């Protein structure tokens, strides 16, 4: 994945994650303490909703791309 595609991907995933946190009433907590302020359960709920909205085929593709980037040592830190 080239740099521009990776940036677009990260922006889209970040927006989806923020939108879901807002829908679930968790956004205020994230704004106050960052993503680390969420419990593992809440993070899992957000991730589960992301997966259901994106579909299993796309999630596998994203995971595979992320793994290949990680193996190359080219990953960037997420929010």
Secondary structure, DSSP 8 states (H G I E B T S, - for coil): --HHHHHHHHHHHHHHHHHHHHHTT-HHHHHHH-GGGS-HHHHHHHHHHHHHHH-HHHHHHHHHHHHHHHHHT------
